[in-house]
């Protein structure tokens, strides 16, 4: 039972809820709650409503598993996207990160996790049947594996590279290396090792 | 119109709302919204409900103006508090800060602001009539002025010191000086000047 802060019950409840958010400590939760109290009544209602109905209004895209408020997500529904290119990611939250680079015009497929034998997460918990279906349907030329470049992400990519194999399909993996703009001095040894191994010939 | 982040409408709305909170930038709002999406449905509903009903469930204490969910706030309703001591603060949010020091056992009075002639805030916008009423009612022995120690706070305290004067009533002002635990090297010149002027004789 946390120490009461001396606020009336409704405010204490709100502060306790806000503290559960990542990166929000006791003082910040208190500051946020007091700031919310200053909001116009209508805005507070709107935020409350938006939280209460969030899950009901969002569901996975029926094709790729991205977050959507329509049957198909905004990306799958866009006729200008290249349907012969599928980028496989772990979670829907990773899609906006890739979208913001502006250079990928294909579609996505959300795995809904990654292989983690120690946490009893095997291939049957990933959205793999749906991916096989999309590949069977036809015109996909290349699958880009964009799982994270940590141990579990690499293991998942390695598994997928075998599992998805079919004649004529290119399976690729996003590059690992030193982040753009980063000082080599801050890179960890594993990143340096991979950046050296994947070096490009300049001339 | 802010750049869309590529999330479905309900999530974009939530992110835009969260960005309005103090200290929450674009990336943090996004991170918080995605974290909220992972919450159990019931918790999300509870937080939404708690925000929607916050203002309806909270109102000023009928005696001191503190935040309350009962007619009298927790402090005014506590029979163990010293009713002959009233600490005057600018806002209800300052009360928990004073409560946490643990050494004040009197009551409070919330002004609901401070004098700010440039913003057209005069004495008539403060909860002064209520304070005069409490003083007239009888047993108050001392009023402690705990407005902020900036220009407007000092001006408000000076005004109150004159306005509240009545025979037998002690009017005091909290001390200004170098914060406890602070390095003198980081104190501003105005604080040092006040700390020097208010120096105590040690023997």
Boltz contact constraints between the chains, C-beta under 6 A:
constraints:
  - contact:
      token1: [A, 5]
      token2: [B, 96]
      max_distance: 6.0
  - contact:
      token1: [A, 6]
      token2: [B, 96]
      max_distance: 6.0
  - contact:
      token1: [A, 6]
      token2: [B, 99]
      max_distance: 6.0
  - contact:
      token1: [A, 8]
      token2: [B, 67]
      max_distance: 6.0
  - contact:
      token1: [A, 8]
      token2: [B, 68]
      max_distance: 6.0
  - contact:
      token1: [A, 8]
      token2: [B, 69]
      max_distance: 6.0
  - contact:
      token1: [A, 9]
      token2: [B, 69]
      max_distance: 6.0
  - contact:
      token1: [A, 10]
      token2: [B, 54]
      max_distance: 6.0
  - contact:
      token1: [A, 10]
      token2: [B, 57]
      max_distance: 6.0
  - contact:
      token1: [A, 10]
      token2: [B, 58]
      max_distance: 6.0
  - contact:
      token1: [A, 10]
      token2: [B, 69]
      max_distance: 6.0
  - contact:
      token1: [A, 13]
      token2: [B, 50]
      max_distance: 6.0
  - contact:
      token1: [A, 14]
      token2: [B, 50]
      max_distance: 6.0
  - contact:
      token1: [A, 17]
      token2: [B, 47]
      max_distance: 6.0
  - contact:
      token1: [A, 21]
      token2: [B, 32]
      max_distance: 6.0
  - contact:
      token1: [A, 21]
      token2: [B, 35]
      max_distance: 6.0
  - contact:
      token1: [A, 22]
      token2: [B, 35]
      max_distance: 6.0
  - contact:
      token1: [A, 32]
      token2: [B, 21]
      max_distance: 6.0
  - contact:
      token1: [A, 34]
      token2: [B, 93]
      max_distance: 6.0
  - contact:
      token1: [A, 35]
      token2: [B, 21]
      max_distance: 6.0
  - contact:
      token1: [A, 35]
      token2: [B, 22]
      max_distance: 6.0
  - contact:
      token1: [A, 41]
      token2: [B, 55]
      max_distance: 6.0
  - contact:
      token1: [A, 44]
      token2: [B, 51]
      max_distance: 6.0
  - contact:
      token1: [A, 45]
      token2: [B, 52]
      max_distance: 6.0
  - contact:
      token1: [A, 47]
      token2: [B, 17]
      max_distance: 6.0
  - contact:
      token1: [A, 47]
      token2: [B, 51]
      max_distance: 6.0
  - contact:
      token1: [A, 48]
      token2: [B, 48]
      max_distance: 6.0
  - contact:
      token1: [A, 48]
      token2: [B, 51]
      max_distance: 6.0
  - contact:
      token1: [A, 48]
      token2: [B, 52]
      max_distance: 6.0
  - contact:
      token1: [A, 50]
      token2: [B, 13]
      max_distance: 6.0
  - contact:
      token1: [A, 50]
      token2: [B, 14]
      max_distance: 6.0
  - contact:
      token1: [A, 51]
      token2: [B, 44]
      max_distance: 6.0
  - contact:
      token1: [A, 51]
      token2: [B, 47]
      max_distance: 6.0
  - contact:
      token1: [A, 51]
      token2: [B, 48]
      max_distance: 6.0
  - contact:
      token1: [A, 52]
      token2: [B, 45]
      max_distance: 6.0
  - contact:
      token1: [A, 52]
      token2: [B, 48]
      max_distance: 6.0
  - contact:
      token1: [A, 54]
      token2: [B, 10]
      max_distance: 6.0
  - contact:
      token1: [A, 55]
      token2: [B, 41]
      max_distance: 6.0
  - contact:
      token1: [A, 57]
      token2: [B, 10]
      max_distance: 6.0
  - contact:
      token1: [A, 58]
      token2: [B, 10]
      max_distance: 6.0
  - contact:
      token1: [A, 67]
      token2: [B, 8]
      max_distance: 6.0
  - contact:
      token1: [A, 68]
      token2: [B, 8]
      max_distance: 6.0
  - contact:
      token1: [A, 69]
      token2: [B, 8]
      max_distance: 6.0
  - contact:
      token1: [A, 69]
      token2: [B, 9]
      max_distance: 6.0
  - contact:
      token1: [A, 69]
      token2: [B, 10]
      max_distance: 6.0
  - contact:
      token1: [A, 93]
      token2: [B, 34]
      max_distance: 6.0
  - contact:
      token1: [A, 96]
      token2: [B, 5]
      max_distance: 6.0
  - contact:
      token1: [A, 96]
      token2: [B, 6]
      max_distance: 6.0
  - contact:
      token1: [A, 99]
      token2: [B, 6]
      max_distance: 6.0
